[in-house]
Amino acid sequence: MTRVVGIDPGTGSWDLVGLEDGALILDVSIPTRRVLKNPRIIVDILKSLKEVDMVVAPSGFGLPLKKVSEISDADIFLMTLKREGKEEIVGLTSVIKLLIEEEIPAYVIPGVKHLPTVPIHRKVNKIDMGTADKVCVAALAIVDQSENLQIPIEETRFILIESGTGFNAVLAIDDGRIIDGIGGAEGHIGLRACGALDAELAYLMGSLLKTTIYKGGAVYIAGCENATPEELFKLAEYDERVRIAIKALTEGLIKDVFSLLAVLQDPREILVSGRLARINTFLGILREYLVKIAPVRTIKGFARVAKEAAQGAAIIADGLSGGIYKKLVDVMKIKEAAGTVLDHIFFDEIESLRSKFTSGARM
């Protein structure tokens, strides 16, 4: 029997999914603001399951596969890229420390940049090619396409759009492996996050705070910072400023998809996940522009409440434990992940960070 849990620490909610021999046993979503106030709630839920073989822990930017009990302060920095003493955004550090304290059998997993399936030249001067939770969504999407088209995992080929309450990400998957990715801090704007900043704008803004990265997206452009995604798309029907925000959001995503066609020709499908995937207007815009590339559809998933990333994290946990998804984990080469997010960056300004938090050189 394989009993596992996957955790997704999202901008809007923390989601947990549990599987027992592939069957759903836990399906929970908790507002992130509650976790920030009481991070122990995550540990309490895990302990309520009594016995668990493996937990895929919140991993941020990711690390090569590692048990949380072996995580150092340097590892936590590499997972969060948060300056010392700064407040938490989603509560990842607090939960990781509680998992260690309570001796939960949890592991952190890699982000896109750590994977050997992504050629080195695509990693140059990149950090956010897709955080660990995006790797989890990709795992779910690979299973989804395999089952939907009735093809082996090794023959899946698609572009994945993940559009949540904060960031967007677009990944290219070929032969069941992630081969490239555009993460939320590298691509165009998200619902709340600013995405990649013009270098001249970043220079004029001066020293950037982590909280700045989580701002500047569509809701800020629209002047509706507290609007839900559904409300924002409804407002766009009669408000010009909101229409501009929606156009910037959707056209940016479309541009990111087209850019990945340089490395992935003839995808079988374009799969969409995340909070925005539940909005028909959003899907309609994507289909209008992307159907010429491949059919566009949402990922089905198997949970009723928890987001796709938590479902994918549970699938990866099952595979790492030798369960029914073992082949998926092997094909994705998650166990072979290596390096750090600071590798392959050729700016002298980060050399002090590299020497402080890693033992490796630029390559």
JOSULJO-V263936 format. One record per residue. N is the residue number from 1. SS is DSSP state (hx for helix, st for strand, lp for the rest). PSI is psi in degrees with one decimal (999 if undefined). Layout:
N/SS/PSI ; N/SS/PSI
This chain:
1/lp/133.1 ; 2/lp/121.3 ; 3/st/113.7 ; 4/st/164.2 ; 5/st/140.6 ; 6/st/139.5 ; 7/st/135.6 ; 8/st/114.3 ; 9/st/90.8 ; 10/lp/168.3 ; 11/lp/-37.9 ; 12/lp/-30.3 ; 13/st/155.1 ; 14/st/129.4 ; 15/st/142.6 ; 16/st/134.7 ; 17/st/131.5 ; 18/st/142.5 ; 19/st/141.3 ; 20/st/110.0 ; 21/lp/40.0 ; 22/lp/-9.3 ; 23/st/141.5 ; 24/st/125.9 ; 25/st/-10.2 ; 26/st/132.6 ; 27/st/92.9 ; 28/st/143.4 ; 29/st/130.2 ; 30/st/129.8 ; 31/st/136.6 ; 32/hx/-34.3 ; 33/hx/-31.8 ; 34/hx/-38.4 ; 35/hx/-38.2 ; 36/hx/-37.5 ; 37/hx/-35.4 ; 38/lp/79.0 ; 39/lp/-19.8 ; 40/hx/-16.9 ; 41/hx/-32.7 ; 42/hx/-45.4 ; 43/hx/-39.7 ; 44/hx/-39.8 ; 45/hx/-43.4 ; 46/hx/-42.4 ; 47/hx/-22.8 ; 48/hx/-18.6 ; 49/lp/-3.0 ; 50/lp/-84.5 ; 51/lp/128.0 ; 52/lp/131.8 ; 53/lp/-40.2 ; 54/st/143.7 ; 55/st/127.8 ; 56/st/110.2 ; 57/lp/163.1 ; 58/lp/128.2 ; 59/lp/-3.0 ; 60/lp/-127.8 ; 61/lp/-11.3 ; 62/lp/163.9 ; 63/lp/159.1 ; 64/lp/145.6 ; 65/lp/124.3 ; 66/st/137.7 ; 67/st/139.6 ; 68/hx/-29.1 ; 69/hx/-15.2 ; 70/hx/3.3 ; 71/lp/135.4 ; 72/lp/173.3 ; 73/hx/-35.0 ; 74/hx/-39.6 ; 75/hx/-42.0 ; 76/hx/-39.2 ; 77/hx/-45.3 ; 78/hx/-26.7 ; 79/hx/-33.4 ; 80/hx/-28.4 ; 81/lp/40.9 ; 82/lp/128.7 ; 83/lp/146.6 ; 84/lp/134.2 ; 85/lp/-6.9 ; 86/lp/150.5 ; 87/lp/154.7 ; 88/lp/147.4 ; 89/lp/-47.3 ; 90/lp/-6.5 ; 91/lp/14.2 ; 92/hx/-48.4 ; 93/hx/-43.5 ; 94/hx/-41.8 ; 95/hx/-41.6 ; 96/hx/-44.4 ; 97/hx/-34.8 ; 98/hx/-37.0 ; 99/hx/-39.2 ; 100/hx/-47.3 ; 101/hx/-39.5 ; 102/lp/3.6 ; 103/lp/43.0 ; 104/lp/135.9 ; 105/lp/70.0 ; 106/st/151.1 ; 107/st/147.0 ; 108/st/151.0 ; 109/lp/167.5 ; 110/lp/158.8 ; 111/lp/-178.2 ; 112/hx/-40.6 ; 113/hx/-26.0 ; 114/hx/-16.0 ; 115/lp/136.3 ; 116/lp/-11.4 ; 117/lp/-11.0 ; 118/lp/117.8 ; 119/lp/147.1 ; 120/hx/-39.5 ; 121/hx/-21.3 ; 122/hx/-11.4 ; 123/lp/-7.3 ; 124/lp/127.0 ; 125/lp/32.8 ; 126/lp/146.7 ; 127/lp/-59.5 ; 128/lp/86.7 ; 129/lp/4.6 ; 130/lp/114.0 ; 131/lp/175.2 ; 132/hx/-36.0 ; 133/hx/-26.4 ; 134/hx/-31.9 ; 135/hx/-38.4 ; 136/hx/-43.9 ; 137/hx/-39.8 ; 138/hx/-39.1 ; 139/hx/-45.8 ; 140/hx/-41.4 ; 141/hx/-36.3 ; 142/hx/-46.0 ; 143/hx/-42.7 ; 144/hx/-50.1 ; 145/hx/-39.0 ; 146/hx/-44.7 ; 147/hx/-39.7 ; 148/hx/-41.7 ; 149/hx/-2.3 ; 150/lp/55.0 ; 151/lp/157.4 ; 152/lp/154.4 ; 153/hx/-39.8 ; 154/hx/-9.3 ; 155/hx/4.7 ; 156/lp/140.7 ; 157/st/114.4 ; 158/st/168.6 ; 159/st/131.5 ; 160/st/128.4 ; 161/st/122.6 ; 162/st/113.4 ; 163/st/100.8 ; 164/lp/-161.6 ; 165/lp/-15.5 ; 166/lp/-66.6 ; 167/lp/161.4 ; 168/st/159.7 ; 169/st/147.9 ; 170/st/124.0 ; 171/st/150.9 ; 172/st/125.8 ; 173/st/128.3 ; 174/st/135.3 ; 175/lp/33.9 ; 176/lp/14.1 ; 177/st/143.6 ; 178/st/124.1 ; 179/st/-13.1 ; 180/st/161.8 ; 181/st/150.2 ; 182/st/106.0 ; 183/lp/175.9 ; 184/lp/-26.8 ; 185/lp/-3.5 ; 186/lp/-29.9 ; 187/lp/-162.7 ; 188/lp/179.0 ; 189/lp/151.4 ; 190/lp/-171.1 ; 191/lp/-42.9 ; 192/lp/-32.3 ; 193/st/151.4 ; 194/lp/-19.9 ; 195/lp/-160.7 ; 196/lp/129.6 ; 197/lp/140.6 ; 198/lp/130.2 ; 199/hx/-36.2 ; 200/hx/-37.1 ; 201/hx/-43.6 ; 202/hx/-39.5 ; 203/hx/-45.5 ; 204/hx/-30.0 ; 205/hx/-18.6 ; 206/lp/-151.6 ; 207/lp/119.9 ; 208/lp/140.8 ; 209/lp/155.4 ; 210/hx/-37.4 ; 211/hx/-27.2 ; 212/hx/-36.4 ; 213/hx/-27.4 ; 214/lp/5.5 ; 215/lp/175.1 ; 216/st/1.2 ; 217/lp/-159.4 ; 218/hx/-40.5 ; 219/hx/-29.4 ; 220/hx/-39.2 ; 221/hx/-39.1 ; 222/hx/-15.0 ; 223/lp/25.3 ; 224/lp/62.8 ; 225/lp/-27.4 ; 226/lp/6.4 ; 227/lp/144.7 ; 228/lp/162.0 ; 229/hx/-41.2 ; 230/hx/-42.0 ; 231/hx/-39.1 ; 232/hx/-46.2 ; 233/hx/-30.7 ; 234/hx/-42.4 ; 235/hx/-30.1 ; 236/lp/-16.5 ; 237/lp/-24.1 ; 238/lp/4.6 ; 239/lp/119.2 ; 240/hx/-40.9 ; 241/hx/-39.3 ; 242/hx/-38.1 ; 243/hx/-39.4 ; 244/hx/-42.3 ; 245/hx/-44.9 ; 246/hx/-40.1 ; 247/hx/-42.7 ; 248/hx/-41.5 ; 249/hx/-53.0 ; 250/hx/-40.5 ; 251/hx/-35.2 ; 252/hx/-43.9 ; 253/hx/-43.2 ; 254/hx/-41.8 ; 255/hx/-41.2 ; 256/hx/-39.6 ; 257/hx/-48.3 ; 258/hx/-33.5 ; 259/hx/-30.7 ; 260/hx/-11.0 ; 261/lp/-14.6 ; 262/lp/-23.9 ; 263/lp/-10.2 ; 264/lp/99.8 ; 265/lp/146.3 ; 266/lp/56.1 ; 267/lp/146.9 ; 268/lp/-34.8 ; 269/st/166.2 ; 270/st/115.3 ; 271/st/139.2 ; 272/st/136.2 ; 273/st/173.4 ; 274/lp/175.2 ; 275/hx/-41.5 ; 276/hx/-20.7 ; 277/hx/-15.2 ; 278/hx/-0.5 ; 279/lp/116.8 ; 280/hx/-36.9 ; 281/hx/-43.0 ; 282/hx/-48.0 ; 283/hx/-38.1 ; 284/hx/-39.8 ; 285/hx/-45.0 ; 286/hx/-44.3 ; 287/hx/-39.6 ; 288/hx/-39.7 ; 289/hx/-21.9 ; 290/hx/-10.5 ; 291/lp/-24.4 ; 292/lp/-19.1 ; 293/lp/-51.5 ; 294/lp/163.4 ; 295/st/141.3 ; 296/st/126.9 ; 297/st/163.6 ; 298/st/153.0 ; 299/lp/137.4 ; 300/lp/-54.0 ; 301/lp/178.9 ; 302/lp/-8.4 ; 303/lp/156.5 ; 304/lp/-29.2 ; 305/lp/-53.8 ; 306/lp/148.4 ; 307/lp/168.9 ; 308/hx/-36.7 ; 309/hx/-39.0 ; 310/hx/-36.7 ; 311/hx/-44.6 ; 312/hx/-36.1 ; 313/hx/-39.3 ; 314/hx/-38.8 ; 315/hx/-44.9 ; 316/hx/-41.7 ; 317/hx/-42.0 ; 318/hx/-45.2 ; 319/hx/-41.0 ; 320/hx/-25.0 ; 321/lp/4.7 ; 322/lp/19.9 ; 323/lp/-157.0 ; 324/lp/-16.8 ; 325/lp/18.4 ; 326/hx/-42.9 ; 327/hx/-39.0 ; 328/hx/-49.1 ; 329/hx/-39.1 ; 330/hx/-44.4 ; 331/hx/-40.8 ; 332/hx/-13.8 ; 333/lp/40.9 ; 334/lp/-36.4 ; 335/lp/-22.7 ; 336/lp/2.4 ; 337/lp/148.1 ; 338/lp/165.7 ; 339/lp/-166.4 ; 340/lp/168.5 ; 341/lp/-10.8 ; 342/lp/-0.3 ; 343/lp/155.5 ; 344/lp/28.1 ; 345/lp/128.8 ; 346/lp/54.0 ; 347/lp/125.4 ; 348/hx/-24.4 ; 349/hx/-21.2 ; 350/hx/4.8 ; 351/hx/-36.1 ; 352/hx/-38.4 ; 353/hx/-42.8 ; 354/hx/-44.4 ; 355/hx/-29.0 ; 356/hx/-39.1 ; 357/hx/-7.3 ; 358/lp/166.5 ; 359/lp/5.5 ; 360/lp/164.9 ; 361/lp/-172.3 ; 362/lp/-40.7 ; 363/lp/999
